[in-house]
Amino acid sequence: MKWTALAAALLALAACTPPPVQTAAPACVAPLKPALQVDLYFGAIGEREWAAFLDEEVTPRFPDGLSVLDVRGQSRNLQGRIERERTKLLVVVVFDAPAHRPKVQAIVEGYSRRYGQHNVFHVEHGVCAGL
């Protein structure tokens, strides 16, 4: 009886355990290959400034392709208030991880230096991708 209760308790505890965090691409089916999707969220600047930044800082580092989406975002400022703004979402899929890291860092630093915005939200996750 004690073993049954222990087994039931362990099963119940295991059911409460969250799934492991996915750090790599799932098993990919050909012709798709493991890759890494890099998402960078940039605060609002003018369209002309964004186009110049894209041409001068981003495209030279990722000339094979990228996507830019106009999204709406919000974040808490240093005073604790919620701020909402237009946001640019830059999406790049790379097959050369971790070689992409210095390129991404240079983009973030370039944006901060040019526009004085120090909050570029950065997300990476494993994907299956192919042309």
C-alpha positions as CSV (number, residue, x, y, z in Angstrom):
1,M,0.0,0.0,0.0
2,K,2.9,2.4,0.8
3,W,4.5,1.7,-2.6
4,T,1.2,2.4,-4.4
5,A,0.8,5.7,-2.5
6,L,4.5,6.6,-3.3
7,A,4.1,5.8,-6.9
8,A,0.9,7.8,-7.2
9,A,2.6,10.8,-5.5
10,L,5.6,10.6,-7.8
11,L,3.3,10.4,-10.9
12,A,1.4,13.4,-9.7
13,L,4.6,15.4,-9.1
14,A,5.9,14.5,-12.5
15,A,2.7,15.8,-14.1
16,C,3.4,19.2,-12.5
17,T,6.9,19.4,-13.9
18,P,7.1,21.9,-16.8
19,P,8.5,20.6,-20.1
20,P,12.1,21.3,-20.8
21,V,13.0,24.5,-22.5
22,Q,13.7,24.0,-26.2
23,T,17.2,25.3,-26.9
24,A,17.8,23.7,-30.3
25,A,15.8,23.1,-33.4
26,P,13.4,20.2,-33.4
27,A,14.2,17.1,-35.5
28,C,13.9,18.5,-39.0
29,V,12.5,16.6,-42.0
30,A,14.4,17.1,-45.3
31,P,14.7,19.4,-47.1
32,L,14.5,21.5,-44.0
33,K,17.6,21.9,-41.8
34,P,18.1,23.0,-38.2
35,A,18.5,26.7,-37.9
36,L,18.1,29.6,-35.4
37,Q,15.5,32.3,-35.7
38,V,16.7,35.6,-34.3
39,D,14.0,38.2,-33.5
40,L,15.0,41.8,-32.6
41,Y,12.5,44.4,-31.5
42,F,13.4,48.0,-32.1
43,G,11.6,51.0,-30.6
44,A,10.0,53.7,-32.8
45,I,12.2,55.8,-35.0
46,G,11.2,57.5,-38.3
47,E,10.9,55.5,-41.5
48,R,13.8,57.4,-43.1
49,E,16.0,56.7,-40.1
50,W,15.0,53.0,-40.1
51,A,15.7,52.6,-43.8
52,A,19.2,54.1,-43.3
53,F,19.8,51.9,-40.3
54,L,18.7,48.8,-42.2
55,D,20.9,49.7,-45.2
56,E,24.0,50.6,-43.2
57,E,23.9,48.3,-40.1
58,V,21.7,45.3,-40.8
59,T,21.9,44.3,-44.4
60,P,25.7,44.2,-44.6
61,R,25.7,41.8,-41.7
62,F,22.9,39.6,-43.0
63,P,22.8,40.0,-46.8
64,D,21.2,36.6,-47.5
65,G,17.8,37.7,-46.3
66,L,15.8,39.0,-43.4
67,S,12.2,40.2,-42.7
68,V,11.0,43.4,-41.1
69,L,7.5,43.7,-39.6
70,D,5.7,46.7,-38.2
71,V,4.2,45.7,-34.9
72,R,2.8,47.5,-31.8
73,G,4.6,46.9,-28.6
74,Q,4.6,48.0,-25.0
75,S,7.0,47.9,-22.1
76,R,7.4,49.3,-18.6
77,N,9.6,52.4,-18.4
78,L,12.1,53.1,-15.6
79,Q,9.3,55.0,-13.7
80,G,7.1,52.0,-13.8
81,R,4.6,53.3,-16.3
82,I,3.5,51.2,-19.4
83,E,4.6,52.8,-22.6
84,R,3.1,51.7,-26.0
85,E,4.8,52.4,-29.3
86,R,5.3,51.4,-32.9
87,T,8.0,48.8,-33.1
88,K,10.1,47.2,-35.8
89,L,10.5,43.5,-35.6
90,L,13.6,42.2,-37.4
91,V,13.6,38.5,-38.1
92,V,16.7,36.7,-39.3
93,V,17.1,32.9,-39.8
94,V,20.7,31.8,-39.5
95,F,22.3,28.4,-40.2
96,D,25.7,29.4,-38.8
97,A,25.0,29.7,-35.1
98,P,26.9,30.8,-33.0
99,A,28.8,32.8,-35.6
100,H,25.8,35.2,-35.8
101,R,26.3,36.5,-32.3
102,P,28.9,39.3,-33.0
103,K,26.7,40.5,-35.9
104,V,23.6,40.7,-33.8
105,Q,25.6,42.5,-31.0
106,A,27.0,45.0,-33.5
107,I,23.4,45.7,-34.7
108,V,22.1,46.3,-31.2
109,E,25.1,48.5,-30.3
110,G,24.8,50.4,-33.5
111,Y,21.1,51.1,-32.9
112,S,21.8,52.2,-29.3
113,R,24.7,54.5,-30.4
114,R,22.7,56.1,-33.3
115,Y,19.3,56.6,-31.6
116,G,20.1,56.5,-27.8
117,Q,17.6,53.7,-27.3
118,H,19.1,51.0,-25.1
119,N,16.3,48.5,-25.1
120,V,16.4,46.2,-28.1
121,F,14.5,43.1,-27.1
122,H,16.3,40.0,-28.4
123,V,14.8,36.5,-28.8
124,E,16.3,33.4,-30.3
125,H,14.8,29.9,-30.8
126,G,15.5,26.8,-32.8
127,V,13.6,26.2,-36.0
128,C,13.6,24.0,-39.1
129,A,14.1,26.1,-42.2
130,G,15.0,25.7,-45.9
131,L,14.6,27.3,-49.3
